[in-house]
Amino acid sequence: QVQVVESGGGLVQAGGSLRLSCAASGRIFSINAMGWYRQAGGKQRELVAEITSDASTNYTDSVKARFTISRDNTKNTVYLQMDSLKPEDTAVYYCNAKGIYGINSYGRKGNFDAWGQGTQVTVSS
């Protein structure tokens, strides 16, 4: 199957910046989309940003002017550049990857929808 690992979280003051990284690995044939979601304490997980195979992007309104999602297709990696961070951005950030993987060495393929373990982002006021 496919594994997804996030990194880059940490503690920053309001107005600061962080860059999150997410790498997908495994028997990947193609990645159709990768995205970042976040979940604050007591709240539901929400989409932050996503990028598709044709490089289309989508952001939730609260981060649209401050966050930038990008990708490096050669490394199956997606990044989230977070600028002008606010305390309300504090959450666990999860990476998601969707695509097609190789089920076996003979070429059978299937769809995957993989999640990382999450990385904590804390923004102090």
Backbone hydrogen bonds, N-H to C=O, Kabsch-Sander energy under -0.5 kcal/mol:
donor,donor_aa,acceptor,acceptor_aa,energy
3,Q,25,S,-2.9
5,V,23,A,-2.0
7,S,21,S,-2.1
10,G,120,Q,-0.7
12,V,122,T,-2.5
14,A,124,S,-2.4
15,G,85,L,-3.0
16,G,13,Q,-2.3
18,L,82,M,-2.1
20,L,80,L,-2.5
21,S,7,S,-2.8
22,C,78,V,-1.9
23,A,5,V,-2.2
24,A,76,N,-2.7
25,S,3,Q,-2.6
27,R,1,Q,-1.1
28,I,26,G,-2.1
29,F,100,I,-2.8
30,S,100,I,-2.0
32,N,30,S,-0.5
32,N,98,K,-2.3
33,A,98,K,-1.9
34,M,51,I,-2.4
35,G,96,N,-2.5
36,W,49,A,-3.4
37,Y,94,Y,-3.1
38,R,46,E,-2.4
39,Q,92,V,-2.1
43,K,40,A,-2.3
46,E,38,R,-2.7
48,V,36,W,-3.1
49,A,36,W,-1.6
50,E,58,N,-1.9
51,I,34,M,-2.9
52,T,56,S,-2.1
53,S,32,N,-2.0
55,A,52,T,-2.1
58,N,50,E,-1.8
60,T,48,V,-2.2
63,V,60,T,-1.8
64,K,60,T,-0.8
64,K,61,D,-0.6
66,R,63,V,-1.9
67,F,63,V,-2.6
68,T,81,Q,-2.3
70,S,79,Y,-1.9
72,D,77,T,-2.9
75,K,72,D,-1.3
76,N,73,N,-0.7
77,T,72,D,-1.9
78,V,22,C,-2.4
79,Y,70,S,-2.7
80,L,20,L,-2.2
81,Q,68,T,-3.0
82,M,18,L,-3.3
82,M,80,L,-0.6
83,D,66,R,-1.8
83,D,81,Q,-0.6
84,S,15,G,-0.6
85,L,16,G,-2.3
89,D,86,K,-2.3
90,T,87,P,-1.9
91,A,121,V,-2.0
92,V,39,Q,-2.1
93,Y,91,A,-0.6
93,Y,119,T,-2.9
94,Y,37,Y,-3.2
96,N,35,G,-2.7
97,A,114,A,-2.3
98,K,33,A,-2.8
99,G,112,F,-1.9
100,I,30,S,-2.7
101,Y,110,G,-2.9
102,G,27,R,-3.1
103,I,101,Y,-0.7
103,I,108,R,-2.8
104,N,108,R,-1.1
107,G,104,N,-1.4
110,G,101,Y,-2.1
112,F,99,G,-2.3
114,A,97,A,-2.7
116,G,95,C,-2.2
119,T,93,Y,-2.0
121,V,91,A,-2.6
122,T,10,G,-2.7
124,S,12,V,-2.6
124,S,122,T,-0.5
